[in-house]
């Protein structure tokens, strides 16, 4: 996987890209639901099973857009902080770092599961060089040159 530029949008295989984004988000939702189940206290604070089962499906729909938006907002905060001086630069830099990391982690949490599924069933996600853990909120699959 190489760096992606806007000029590469014509080479994107949108079906495979969308399938990979939804798969990454779904399994990130599975990881999030298991994390919530393991870390939740018993009793009234424990989340209902129906909500835990819905998390992967809801996250599969909103996850790619939400994490890409957070990543984009982080870039904007970084640009604003780069133009400022002093404490404003520090504050915007910290906000940018938080948005960039959180936007990436929200999708990357499901990457190990997607990686193993892709190795077991290569036609499922149709990507040859998928890494075990990707910090990119969106991975574009392109046609070969």
ROSE-4610 file (N, C-alpha, C; in Angstrom, 1 decimal, always signed):
// ROSE-4610
residu = [X/X/X/X/X/X/X/X/X/X/X/X/X/X/X/X/X/X/X/X/X/X/X/X/X/X/X/X/X/X/X/X/X/X/X/X/X/X/X/X/X/X/X/X/X/X/X/X/X/X/X/X/X/X/X/X/X/X/X/X/X/X/X/X/X/X/X/X/X/X/X/X/X/X/X/X/X/X/X/X/X/X/X/X/X/X/X/X/X/X/X/X/X/X/X/X/X/X/X/X/X/X/X/X/X/X/X/X/X/X/X/X/X/X/X/X/X/X/X/X/X/X/X/X/X/X/X/X/X/X/X/X/X/X/X/X/X/X/X/X/X/X/X/X/X/X/X/X/X/X/X/X/X/X/X/X/X/X/X/X/X/X/X/X/X/X/X/X/X/X/X/X/X/X/X/X/X/X/X/X/X/X/X/X/X/X/X/X/X/X/X/X/X/X/X/X/X/X/X/X/X/X/X/X/X/X/X/X/X/X/X/X/X/X/X/X/X/X/X/X/X/X/X/X/X/X/X/X/X/X/X/X/X/X/X/X/X/X/X/X/X/X/X/X/X/X/X/X/X/X/X/X/X/X/X/X/X/X/X/X/X/X/X/X/X/X/X/X/X/X/X/X/X/X/X/X/X/X/X/X/X/X/X/X/X/X/X/X/X/X/X/X/X/X/X/X/X/X/X/X/X/X/X/X/X/X/X/X/X/X/X/X/X/X/X/X/X/X/X/X/X/X/X/X/X/X/X/X/X/X/X/X/X/X/X/X/X/X/X/X/X/X/X/X/X/X/X/X/X/X/X/X/X/X/X/X/X/X/X/X/X/X/X/X/X/X/X/X/X/X/X/X/X/X/X/X/X/X/X/X/X/X/X/X/X/X/X/X/X/X/X/X/X/X/X/X/X/X/X/X/X/X/X/X/X/X/X/X/X/X/X/X/X/X/X/X/X/X/X/X/X/X/X/X/X/X/X/X/X/X/X/X/X/X/X]
num = [1/1/1/2/2/2/3/3/3/4/4/4/5/5/5/6/6/6/7/7/7/8/8/8/9/9/9/10/10/10/11/11/11/12/12/12/13/13/13/14/14/14/15/15/15/16/16/16/17/17/17/18/18/18/19/19/19/20/20/20/21/21/21/22/22/22/23/23/23/24/24/24/25/25/25/26/26/26/27/27/27/28/28/28/29/29/29/30/30/30/31/31/31/32/32/32/33/33/33/34/34/34/35/35/35/36/36/36/37/37/37/38/38/38/39/39/39/40/40/40/41/41/41/42/42/42/43/43/43/44/44/44/45/45/45/46/46/46/47/47/47/48/48/48/49/49/49/50/50/50/51/51/51/52/52/52/53/53/53/54/54/54/55/55/55/56/56/56/57/57/57/58/58/58/59/59/59/60/60/60/61/61/61/62/62/62/63/63/63/64/64/64/65/65/65/66/66/66/67/67/67/68/68/68/69/69/69/70/70/70/71/71/71/72/72/72/73/73/73/74/74/74/75/75/75/76/76/76/77/77/77/78/78/78/79/79/79/80/80/80/81/81/81/82/82/82/83/83/83/84/84/84/85/85/85/86/86/86/87/87/87/88/88/88/89/89/89/90/90/90/91/91/91/92/92/92/93/93/93/94/94/94/95/95/95/96/96/96/97/97/97/98/98/98/99/99/99/100/100/100/101/101/101/102/102/102/103/103/103/104/104/104/105/105/105/106/106/106/107/107/107/108/108/108/109/109/109/110/110/110/111/111/111/112/112/112/113/113/113/114/114/114/115/115/115/116/116/116/117/117/117/118/118/118/119/119/119/120/120/120/121/121/121/122/122/122/123/123/123/124/124/124/125/125/125/126/126/126/127/127/127/128/128/128/129/129/129/130/130/130/131/131/131/132/132/132/133/133/133/134/134/134/135/135/135/136/136/136/137/137/137/138/138/138/139/139/139/140/140/140/141/141/141/142/142/142/143/143/143/144/144/144/145/145/145]
x = [+0.8/+0.0/+0.9/+0.6/+1.3/+0.5/+1.1/+0.3/-0.7/-1.8/-2.9/-3.1/-3.3/-3.5/-4.9/-5.4/-6.7/-6.7/-5.5/-5.5/-5.7/-5.6/-5.8/-7.2/-8.2/-9.6/-10.2/-9.6/-10.1/-9.8/-8.7/-8.3/-8.9/-9.7/-10.2/-11.3/-11.2/-12.2/-13.2/-14.3/-15.1/-15.9/-16.2/-16.9/-16.0/-14.8/-13.9/-13.5/-13.3/-13.0/-14.1/-15.3/-16.5/-16.6/-16.4/-16.5/-15.4/-14.2/-13.2/-13.5/-13.9/-14.3/-15.4/-16.4/-17.5/-17.0/-16.2/-15.6/-14.8/-13.9/-13.0/-13.9/-14.9/-15.8/-16.6/-17.1/-17.9/-17.1/-15.9/-15.1/-14.5/-14.3/-14.0/-15.1/-16.4/-17.5/-17.6/-17.2/-17.2/-16.2/-15.0/-14.0/-14.5/-15.1/-15.7/-16.8/-17.6/-18.7/-18.1/-17.1/-16.4/-15.7/-15.1/-14.4/-15.4/-16.6/-17.6/-18.2/-18.3/-18.8/-17.9/-16.6/-15.6/-15.3/-15.4/-15.0/-16.2/-17.4/-18.6/-18.8/-19.4/-19.7/-21.0/-21.2/-22.4/-23.5/-24.7/-25.8/-26.4/-26.9/-27.6/-26.7/-25.4/-24.5/-24.1/-24.5/-24.1/-25.0/-24.4/-25.2/-26.1/-27.3/-28.1/-27.5/-27.8/-27.2/-27.6/-28.9/-29.3/-28.5/-28.1/-27.3/-25.9/-25.4/-24.0/-24.0/-25.1/-25.2/-25.4/-26.0/-26.2/-25.0/-24.0/-22.9/-22.1/-21.8/-21.0/-21.8/-23.1/-23.9/-24.0/-24.2/-24.3/-23.0/-21.9/-20.6/-20.1/-20.6/-20.3/-20.9/-22.0/-22.6/-22.0/-21.8/-21.3/-19.8/-19.1/-17.7/-16.8/-16.9/-16.0/-16.2/-17.4/-17.6/-17.1/-17.4/-17.1/-15.6/-14.9/-13.4/-12.7/-13.2/-12.6/-12.8/-14.0/-14.3/-13.4/-13.2/-12.3/-10.9/-10.4/-9.1/-9.0/-10.0/-10.0/-10.0/-10.8/-10.8/-9.5/-8.9/-7.5/-6.5/-6.6/-5.7/-6.0/-7.2/-7.6/-7.0/-7.2/-6.7/-5.2/-4.5/-3.1/-2.6/-3.4/-3.1/-3.3/-4.4/-4.6/-3.5/-3.2/-2.2/-0.8/-0.6/+0.7/+0.9/-0.3/-0.2/-0.2/-0.5/-0.6/+0.7/+0.8/+2.0/+1.7/+2.7/+2.5/+1.5/+0.7/-0.2/-1.3/-1.7/-2.7/-2.2/-0.9/-0.3/-0.3/+0.0/+0.1/-1.3/-2.3/-3.7/-4.2/-4.0/-4.5/-3.7/-2.4/-1.6/-2.1/-2.4/-2.9/-4.3/-5.2/-6.5/-6.3/-5.4/-5.2/-4.7/-3.7/-3.2/-4.3/-5.1/-6.2/-7.2/-7.6/-8.5/-7.9/-6.6/-6.0/-5.8/-5.4/-5.2/-6.6/-7.5/-8.8/-9.5/-9.5/-10.1/-9.5/-8.2/-7.5/-7.8/-7.8/-8.0/-9.5/-10.4/-11.8/-12.0/-11.2/-11.3/-10.2/-9.1/-8.0/-8.2/-9.1/-9.4/-9.8/-10.5/-10.9/-9.9/-8.8/-7.9/-7.3/-6.9/-6.4/-7.4/-8.7/-9.7/-9.8/-9.8/-9.9/-8.7/-7.5/-6.3/-6.3/-6.8/-6.8/-7.9/-9.0/-10.1/-9.6/-8.8/-8.3/-7.3/-6.5/-5.5/-6.2/-7.3/-8.0/-8.9/-9.5/-10.4/-10.0/-9.1/-8.5/-9.5/-10.6/-11.5/-12.6/-12.6/-13.6/-13.4/-12.2/-11.9/-11.1/-10.6/-9.9/-8.8/-7.9/-6.8/-5.5/-4.5/-3.3/-2.3/-2.2/-1.1/-1.7/-2.7/-3.3/-2.3/-2.1/-1.2/-2.1/-1.4/-2.1/-2.8/-2.2/-2.7/-2.5/-3.5/-3.4/-4.0/-3.2/-3.7/-4.4/-4.6/-5.4/-6.9/-7.6/-9.1/-9.8/-9.2/-9.8/-8.7/-8.9/-7.9/-8.6/-8.0/-8.5/-7.9/-8.7/-8.2/-8.2/-7.1/-7.0/-6.7/-7.1/-6.8/-5.3/-4.6/-3.2/-3.0/-1.8/-1.4/-1.4]
y = [-1.2/+0.0/+1.2/+2.1/+3.3/+4.5/+5.7/+6.9/+7.2/+7.7/+7.9/+9.4/+9.7/+11.1/+11.2/+12.5/+12.7/+12.3/+12.3/+12.0/+10.5/+9.7/+8.2/+7.8/+8.8/+8.4/+7.7/+8.0/+7.3/+5.8/+5.4/+4.0/+3.2/+3.8/+3.1/+2.1/+0.9/-0.1/+0.1/+0.8/+1.3/+0.1/-0.9/-2.1/-2.8/-3.0/-3.7/-2.8/-1.5/-0.5/-0.4/-0.3/-0.3/-1.6/-2.7/-4.0/-4.1/-3.6/-3.6/-2.7/-1.5/-0.5/-1.0/-1.6/-2.1/-3.3/-4.2/-5.3/-4.9/-3.9/-3.4/-2.8/-2.0/-1.3/-2.4/-3.4/-4.4/-5.1/-5.5/-6.3/-5.3/-4.1/-3.1/-3.0/-3.1/-3.1/-4.3/-5.5/-6.7/-6.6/-6.0/-5.8/-4.8/-3.8/-2.8/-3.4/-4.3/-4.9/-5.9/-6.7/-7.6/-6.8/-5.7/-4.9/-4.3/-3.9/-3.4/-4.5/-5.7/-6.8/-7.2/-7.2/-7.6/-6.6/-5.3/-4.3/-3.7/-4.1/-3.6/-4.3/-3.6/-4.1/-4.9/-5.9/-6.6/-5.7/-6.0/-5.3/-4.3/-3.2/-2.3/-1.5/-1.5/-0.8/-1.7/-3.0/-3.9/-3.6/-3.4/-3.1/-4.3/-4.0/-5.1/-5.9/-7.2/-8.0/-7.5/-7.0/-6.5/-5.4/-4.5/-3.4/-3.8/-4.8/-5.3/-6.0/-6.7/-7.4/-6.4/-5.2/-4.2/-3.4/-3.3/-2.4/-2.7/-4.0/-4.2/-3.8/-4.0/-3.6/-2.1/-1.4/+0.1/+0.7/+0.1/+0.6/+0.4/-0.7/-1.0/+0.1/+0.7/+1.8/+3.1/+3.5/+4.8/+4.9/+3.8/+3.8/+4.4/+3.9/+4.5/+6.0/+6.5/+7.9/+8.7/+8.2/+8.9/+8.9/+7.8/+7.8/+8.6/+8.6/+9.4/+10.9/+11.2/+12.6/+13.1/+12.2/+12.6/+12.8/+12.0/+12.1/+13.4/+13.7/+15.0/+16.2/+16.1/+17.2/+17.4/+16.3/+16.3/+17.0/+16.7/+17.4/+18.9/+19.3/+20.7/+21.4/+20.8/+21.3/+21.4/+20.4/+20.5/+21.6/+21.9/+23.0/+24.3/+24.5/+25.7/+25.9/+24.8/+24.9/+25.3/+24.8/+25.1/+26.6/+27.2/+28.7/+29.5/+29.0/+29.8/+29.7/+30.5/+30.5/+30.2/+29.8/+29.7/+28.6/+28.9/+28.0/+27.5/+28.4/+28.0/+26.9/+27.0/+26.0/+24.7/+24.7/+23.5/+22.9/+23.7/+23.2/+22.6/+23.3/+22.7/+21.5/+21.5/+20.3/+19.1/+19.3/+18.2/+17.7/+18.6/+18.2/+17.5/+17.9/+17.2/+15.8/+15.7/+14.3/+13.4/+13.9/+13.1/+12.7/+13.6/+13.2/+12.2/+12.4/+11.5/+10.1/+10.0/+8.7/+8.0/+8.7/+8.1/+7.7/+8.6/+8.3/+7.0/+6.8/+5.6/+4.4/+4.5/+3.4/+2.8/+3.7/+3.3/+2.3/+2.4/+1.4/+0.3/+0.6/-0.3/-1.4/-1.3/-2.3/-3.6/-3.6/-4.8/-5.4/-4.7/-5.1/-6.5/-7.0/-8.3/-9.4/-9.2/-10.2/-10.2/-9.0/-8.8/-9.4/-9.2/-9.8/-11.3/-11.9/-13.4/-13.9/-13.2/-13.6/-13.5/-12.4/-12.2/-13.3/-13.7/-14.8/-16.1/-16.4/-17.6/-17.7/-16.5/-16.4/-15.2/-15.3/-14.2/-13.4/-14.1/-13.5/-12.7/-12.8/-12.1/-10.6/-10.1/-8.7/-8.2/-9.1/-8.8/-7.8/-8.0/-7.1/-8.0/-7.7/-8.6/-8.3/-7.0/-6.6/-6.0/-6.6/-6.1/-6.4/-5.4/-5.6/-6.0/-6.5/-7.0/-5.8/-4.6/-3.5/-2.2/-1.5/-0.4/+0.8/+1.9/+3.1/+4.1/+3.7/+4.5/+4.3/+5.4/+5.2/+4.6/+4.9/+4.4/+3.8/+2.6/+2.0/+1.9/+2.6/+2.5/+1.4/+0.6/-0.5/+0.0/+0.0/+0.5/-0.6/-0.3/-1.2/-1.0/-2.1/-2.0/-1.0/-0.5/+0.5/-0.2]
z = [+0.0/+0.0/+0.0/-0.9/-1.0/-0.6/-0.6/-0.3/-1.4/-1.0/-1.9/-2.2/-3.5/-3.9/-4.5/-4.6/-5.2/-6.7/-7.4/-8.8/-8.9/-7.9/-7.9/-7.8/-7.6/-7.5/-8.7/-9.8/-11.0/-11.1/-10.4/-10.4/-9.2/-8.4/-7.2/-7.6/-7.1/-7.3/-6.1/-6.3/-5.2/-4.5/-5.3/-4.6/-3.6/-4.0/-3.0/-1.9/-2.2/-1.1/-0.1/-0.6/+0.3/+1.1/+0.5/+1.2/+2.3/+2.0/+3.0/+4.1/+3.8/+4.9/+5.8/+5.2/+6.0/+6.9/+6.3/+7.0/+8.2/+7.9/+9.0/+10.1/+9.7/+10.7/+11.5/+10.8/+11.5/+12.5/+12.2/+13.1/+14.2/+13.9/+15.0/+15.9/+15.4/+16.3/+17.1/+16.6/+17.4/+18.5/+18.2/+19.2/+20.3/+19.9/+20.8/+21.7/+21.1/+21.9/+22.9/+22.5/+23.4/+24.5/+24.2/+25.2/+26.2/+25.7/+26.6/+27.5/+26.9/+27.7/+28.8/+28.5/+29.4/+30.5/+30.1/+31.1/+31.9/+31.5/+32.1/+33.5/+34.4/+35.7/+35.6/+36.5/+36.5/+37.2/+37.0/+37.6/+36.7/+37.2/+36.3/+35.3/+35.5/+34.6/+33.4/+33.5/+32.4/+31.2/+30.0/+28.8/+28.4/+27.9/+27.4/+26.3/+26.2/+25.1/+23.7/+23.6/+22.3/+21.8/+22.7/+22.3/+21.9/+22.7/+22.3/+21.0/+20.6/+19.3/+18.2/+18.5/+17.5/+17.1/+18.1/+17.9/+16.6/+16.2/+15.0/+13.7/+13.7/+12.6/+12.4/+13.6/+13.5/+13.2/+13.8/+13.5/+12.0/+11.4/+10.0/+9.1/+9.5/+8.7/+9.0/+10.3/+10.6/+10.8/+11.0/+11.3/+10.2/+9.0/+7.9/+7.8/+7.8/+7.6/+8.8/+10.0/+11.3/+11.4/+11.2/+11.4/+10.4/+9.1/+8.1/+8.4/+8.9/+9.2/+10.4/+11.4/+12.5/+12.0/+11.1/+10.5/+9.7/+8.9/+8.2/+9.1/+10.2/+11.1/+11.8/+12.1/+12.8/+11.9/+10.6/+9.6/+9.6/+9.7/+9.7/+11.0/+12.1/+13.4/+13.3/+12.7/+12.6/+11.7/+10.6/+9.7/+10.5/+11.2/+12.0/+13.1/+13.8/+14.8/+14.2/+13.0/+12.4/+12.0/+11.8/+11.5/+12.7/+13.9/+15.1/+15.8/+16.9/+17.8/+19.2/+20.0/+21.4/+21.9/+22.9/+23.5/+22.5/+21.6/+20.6/+19.7/+19.3/+18.5/+19.3/+20.5/+21.3/+21.5/+21.8/+22.0/+20.7/+19.6/+18.3/+17.9/+18.2/+17.9/+18.7/+20.0/+20.8/+20.3/+20.0/+19.5/+18.2/+17.3/+16.0/+16.3/+17.2/+17.5/+18.0/+18.9/+19.5/+18.4/+17.5/+16.5/+15.5/+15.1/+14.2/+14.8/+16.0/+16.6/+16.8/+17.4/+17.6/+16.3/+15.3/+14.0/+13.4/+13.6/+13.1/+13.9/+15.2/+16.1/+16.0/+15.7/+15.6/+14.4/+13.4/+12.3/+12.5/+13.0/+13.1/+14.1/+15.0/+16.0/+15.4/+14.2/+13.6/+12.6/+12.4/+11.3/+11.5/+12.8/+12.9/+12.4/+12.7/+12.3/+10.8/+10.2/+8.7/+8.1/+8.7/+8.1/+8.1/+9.2/+9.2/+8.2/+8.1/+7.2/+5.7/+5.5/+4.1/+3.8/+4.7/+4.5/+4.2/+5.0/+4.8/+3.6/+3.3/+2.1/+1.3/+0.4/-0.3/-1.2/-1.7/-2.5/-1.7/-0.4/+0.4/+0.4/+0.6/+0.6/-0.6/-1.4/-2.7/-2.5/-1.5/-1.4/-1.1/-1.8/-1.8/-0.7/-0.4/+0.6/+1.8/+2.4/+3.6/+4.8/+5.6/+6.8/+8.0/+9.0/+10.2/+11.0/+10.9/+11.6/+10.8/+10.4/+9.5/+10.3/+10.3/+11.0/+10.1/+8.9/+7.9/+8.2/+8.3/+8.5/+7.3/+6.1/+4.9/+4.0/+3.5/+2.6/+1.3/+0.3/-1.1/-1.9/-2.5/-3.3/-4.7/-5.4/-6.8/-7.8/-9.0/-10.1/-10.4/-10.8/-11.1/-12.3/-12.3/-13.4/-14.7]
